[in-house]
Amino acid sequence: MHILLVTDAWTPQVNGVVTTLVELVDRLKGMGHTVTVIEPGQFNTHPCPGYAGIDLALFPGRRLTGLLDQVDADAIHIATEGPLGWAARRYCLRRRLPFTTAFHTRFPDILKAAMGIPLSWGYALFRHFHRPSKGVMVPTLGVLQMLKRKGFGELREWTHGVDTSLFAYAPEPIQTPTLGHLDRPVSLYVGRLSYEKNIQAFLDLDLPGSKVVCGTGPLEAALRKAYPQVHWVGVLPRGELAQVYAAADVFVFPSRNETFGLVLLEAMACGLPVAAYPVDGPLQVVGDSPCGALHDNLHHAWSSAIRIRRADARARALAFEWERVASLFLLNLVPVAAMEHEQRHAGGARQQPRDR
């Protein structure tokens, strides 16, 4: 199968969506499929306001049309709701091409946290974006139910995976030069330092030992200044990040607005128990397994997580193997019909629907 993937999130951006999509493409190719990726690096870009490190395609419509006209895909997947996603959506609607989409990130919640935009406005916009999709892939049942309540249709449950070879199991915390000899226990946060991540809930905890933060984002400078006692390591290569997970004692995940939380899987794969709030993302990733502790009091969750066996965390991560994730993605795709291929090669000159 030849799959066309359009995404506003791709390398060199560093976030869970990029990690998921890169891994997905690698697995699909390993299964014998052809994948064409359309991403911001193929366009003129402009930094996303307020989000350093995220560049968005600038007025991509004409160039995107030229690129898509050259691709004879069997299925089209639009992964994100950014400029490329909207342009690809418009292209498909004009040519009557079926496509699937994905809901990776709660951007309406981010917009509310960062700019005060009402949630109802953000979700109305996203509902409009996904309405013509033949299948909206969502990473957890909790997110699916939330979107269904908000009027989204054609929802299809998906999930994410973790590379359990890269994020290898450490039965005991290891020593790594990145952290040096910090006081134990070591509590770790990995993720973007941005408005929606609620990282202050972790930084304000009165915990023994040391706190380590790995990541970057628009709040980094202010947080470094406000919390000088925290060990800040920035963004790390994937291999070095795996070593940091393996060197910590507890992974603290303070976000309340996640669709999944890929870093939870990475931590657990290394044997790192999780402390988090009982919200979407942790509820599905941790579930009722003994790999972590979920509580409305994050300190209470940490106190329980520090006593969890590392082997239990690893065992839970093994349930999210990538072959199953890629196979489920394939099942959710909607093929482009032969008649639609012909119409596309004819230039879509026949009656074309308006963009709704």
C-alpha positions in Angstrom: 0.0 0.0 0.0 1.2 3.5 -0.8 0.2 5.8 2.1 0.4 9.6 1.9 1.0 11.3 5.3 0.6 15.0 5.7 1.8 16.5 9.0 2.8 19.8 10.5 4.7 17.9 13.2 8.0 16.4 12.0 11.7 16.5 12.7 13.6 18.5 13.9 10.7 19.3 16.2 10.9 17.4 19.5 7.6 16.3 20.9 5.5 13.2 21.3 3.5 13.6 18.1 6.8 13.7 16.0 8.1 10.7 17.9 4.9 8.8 17.2 4.8 9.6 13.5 8.4 8.9 12.8 8.1 5.5 14.5 4.9 4.8 12.7 6.5 5.6 9.3 9.5 3.4 10.1 7.2 0.5 11.1 5.0 0.8 8.1 8.0 0.8 5.8 9.3 -2.3 7.6 6.0 -4.0 6.9 6.6 -3.4 3.2 4.4 -0.3 2.6 5.4 2.9 0.8 5.0 6.1 2.8 5.2 9.6 1.3 5.5 12.2 4.0 4.6 15.9 3.3 6.1 18.0 6.2 7.1 21.6 7.0 10.7 21.1 5.9 9.5 21.1 2.3 8.1 24.6 2.5 9.0 28.1 3.6 8.3 28.2 7.3 7.7 30.7 10.1 8.1 30.0 13.9 4.9 29.2 15.7 4.1 32.2 17.9 4.9 31.4 21.5 6.4 28.0 20.7 10.1 28.1 20.0 11.3 25.1 18.0 8.0 24.6 16.1 8.1 26.0 12.6 4.9 26.0 10.5 4.6 26.0 6.7 3.9 29.5 5.4 1.0 29.7 2.8 1.6 26.2 1.6 -1.4 25.8 -0.6 0.1 26.1 -4.1 3.2 24.1 -3.4 1.3 21.4 -1.5 -1.0 21.0 -4.5 1.9 20.4 -6.8 3.4 17.9 -4.4 0.1 16.0 -3.9 -0.6 15.9 -7.6 2.6 13.9 -8.0 1.6 11.2 -5.5 -0.6 8.3 -6.5 -1.5 7.1 -3.0 -3.8 4.3 -2.0 -4.7 6.1 1.3 -4.4 9.6 2.6 -3.9 10.5 6.2 -3.8 14.1 7.6 -2.1 13.9 11.0 -2.4 17.5 12.3 -4.6 20.5 12.2 -1.9 23.0 11.2 -1.4 24.9 7.9 -0.4 21.8 6.0 -3.4 19.9 7.5 -5.9 22.6 6.4 -4.3 22.8 2.9 -4.4 19.0 2.5 -8.0 18.9 3.7 -9.0 21.5 1.2 -7.2 19.6 -1.6 -9.0 16.4 -0.8 -12.4 18.0 -0.6 -12.0 19.7 -4.0 -11.0 16.4 -5.6 -13.5 14.3 -3.7 -10.7 12.2 -2.2 -11.4 10.4 1.1 -9.0 10.9 3.9 -8.5 10.1 7.6 -7.3 12.4 10.3 -5.9 12.1 13.9 -6.5 14.0 17.1 -3.1 14.0 18.7 -3.1 17.1 20.9 -5.7 19.0 22.8 -4.9 22.3 21.1 -8.1 24.0 22.2 -6.9 23.5 25.8 -3.5 24.9 24.9 -5.0 27.9 23.3 -7.1 28.5 26.4 -4.1 28.2 28.7 -1.8 30.3 26.5 -4.1 32.9 25.0 -7.4 32.7 27.0 -9.4 31.5 23.9 -12.6 29.9 25.1 -12.6 26.1 24.9 -15.9 26.1 23.0 -14.3 28.2 20.2 -11.3 25.9 19.9 -13.3 22.7 19.8 -15.8 24.2 17.3 -12.9 24.9 15.0 -11.4 21.4 15.4 -14.8 19.8 15.0 -15.1 21.7 11.6 -11.6 20.5 10.6 -12.4 16.8 11.3 -16.0 16.8 10.1 -15.2 15.6 6.5 -12.7 12.9 7.7 -13.7 9.3 7.0 -12.0 8.3 10.3 -10.7 10.4 13.2 -8.0 8.4 14.9 -7.7 9.0 18.7 -5.2 7.5 21.0 -7.4 6.5 23.9 -10.9 5.5 24.7 -11.2 8.4 27.1 -10.3 11.0 24.4 -12.7 9.3 22.0 -15.6 9.6 24.5 -14.7 13.2 25.2 -14.7 14.1 21.5 -18.0 12.2 21.0 -19.6 14.3 23.8 -18.4 17.4 21.9 -20.0 16.4 18.7 -17.1 14.8 16.8 -18.0 11.9 14.4 -16.3 9.0 12.7 -14.1 8.4 15.7 -11.8 5.4 15.6 -9.8 4.2 18.6 -6.0 3.9 17.9 -3.1 3.9 20.4 0.6 4.6 20.5 3.7 2.5 20.9 7.2 2.5 22.4 10.5 1.2 21.2 11.3 -1.3 24.0 14.7 -2.0 22.6 15.8 1.7 22.6 14.2 2.3 26.0 15.7 -0.8 27.6 14.8 -2.2 31.0 17.0 -1.2 34.0 16.2 -3.4 37.1 18.0 -0.8 39.3 18.6 2.9 38.7 21.8 3.3 36.7 24.5 6.0 36.8 24.8 8.3 33.8 27.2 11.2 33.1 24.2 13.4 32.1 22.9 13.4 35.7 26.2 12.9 37.6 25.8 11.9 41.3 22.6 13.5 42.3 21.0 13.0 45.7 18.5 10.1 45.7 15.7 9.6 45.0 15.7 11.3 41.5 12.3 12.5 40.3 12.1 13.1 36.6 9.9 15.1 34.2 10.3 14.8 30.4 8.2 17.0 28.1 7.7 20.4 26.7 8.0 23.3 29.0 4.8 25.0 27.9 1.6 26.4 29.3 -0.6 23.3 29.2 1.9 20.8 30.8 1.2 22.1 34.4 4.9 21.5 35.2 4.8 23.9 38.2 2.7 21.2 40.0 5.9 19.0 39.9 8.4 21.8 40.5 6.5 23.0 43.6 6.3 19.5 45.2 8.3 19.2 48.5 10.2 16.0 47.6 13.3 14.4 49.0 16.4 13.9 46.7 16.6 15.7 43.4 14.4 16.9 40.6 15.4 16.6 36.9 13.7 18.3 34.0 14.3 17.2 30.4 12.8 19.3 27.6 12.4 22.8 26.2 9.6 25.2 25.4 8.3 28.7 25.8 8.4 28.7 29.6 12.0 27.4 29.9 13.8 30.6 30.7 11.3 31.7 33.3 11.2 28.3 35.0 15.0 27.9 35.1 15.2 31.3 36.9 12.4 30.5 39.3 13.6 27.0 40.2 17.4 27.1 40.3 17.6 24.1 42.5 16.2 21.9 39.8 18.6 20.0 37.5 17.8 21.2 33.9 19.2 19.0 31.1 17.5 20.5 28.0 16.6 18.3 25.0 18.6 15.1 24.7 19.3 12.6 21.9 17.0 9.6 22.2 19.7 7.2 23.3 20.8 9.6 26.1 17.2 10.2 27.1 16.8 6.5 27.6 19.8 6.5 29.9 18.2 9.4 31.9 14.9 7.5 32.3 16.9 4.4 33.5 18.8 6.6 36.0 15.8 8.0 37.7 13.6 6.6 40.6 10.2 8.1 39.8 8.7 9.7 36.7 6.4 12.6 37.6 3.7 13.5 35.0 1.8 16.7 36.1 -0.2 17.3 32.9 -4.0 17.3 33.1 -4.6 17.9 29.4 -3.0 14.9 27.5 -4.5 12.8 24.8 -2.0 10.0 25.6 1.4 10.9 27.1 4.1 9.0 25.1 6.7 9.8 27.7 4.8 7.6 30.2 5.5 4.6 28.0 9.1 5.5 27.5 9.7 5.8 31.3 7.9 2.6 32.1 9.8 0.7 29.4 13.0 1.6 31.3 11.5 0.3 34.5 10.5 3.8 35.9 7.3 3.9 37.9 4.9 6.8 37.2 3.2 9.3 39.4 0.4 11.3 37.7 -3.1 12.7 38.1 -6.1 10.4 37.3 -6.9 12.0 34.0 -7.0 11.0 30.3 -3.7 9.8 29.2 -2.4 8.4 32.5 -5.8 6.6 33.1 -5.4 4.7 29.8 -1.6 4.2 29.8 -1.3 3.2 33.4 -4.8 1.8 33.7 -5.3 -0.6 36.6 -1.8 -2.1 36.3 0.7 -1.8 39.1 3.1 0.3 37.0 2.3 3.6 38.5 0.2 5.6 41.0 -2.6 8.0 40.1 -4.0 10.4 42.6 -5.5 13.9 42.7 -2.8 14.7 45.2 0.5 14.5 43.2 2.6 14.2 46.3 0.5 11.2 47.4 0.9 9.7 43.9 4.7 10.1 44.2 4.8 8.5 47.6 3.1 5.5 46.3 5.0 5.3 43.0 8.4 5.3 44.8 7.4 1.9 46.3 6.5 0.3 42.9 8.6 -2.5 41.5 10.5 -1.5 38.3 9.6 -4.8 36.8 5.9 -4.0 37.0 6.5 -0.7 35.1 8.4 -2.6 32.3 5.7 -5.2 32.0 3.0 -2.6 31.3 5.1 -1.0 28.6 5.5 -4.3 26.8 1.8 -4.3 26.1 2.2 -1.3 23.7 4.4 -3.0 21.0 4.6 -1.1 17.7 3.6 -3.9 15.4 0.1 -3.9 16.9 -0.1 -0.1 16.7 0.9 0.0 13.0 -1.5 -2.7 12.2 -4.4 -0.9 13.8 -3.4 2.3 11.9 -3.7 0.4 8.7 -7.1 -1.0 9.6 -8.3 2.6 10.2 -7.2 3.9 6.8 -9.8 4.5 4.1 -8.7 3.5 0.6 -8.8 5.9 -2.3 -11.2 4.3 -4.8 -10.2 3.6 -8.4 -12.8 6.1 -9.7 -11.3 8.8 -7.5 -7.8 8.0 -8.9 -9.2 8.7 -12.4 -10.9 11.9 -11.4 -7.7 13.1 -9.7 -5.5 12.4 -12.8 -8.1 14.3 -14.9 -7.4 17.3 -12.8 -10.6 17.2 -10.8 -12.3 19.3 -13.5 -15.8 17.8 -12.9 -18.2 19.1 -10.3 -16.2 19.9 -7.2 -17.7 20.4 -3.7 -17.1 23.6 -1.8 -14.8 23.4 1.2 -17.2 23.0 4.1 
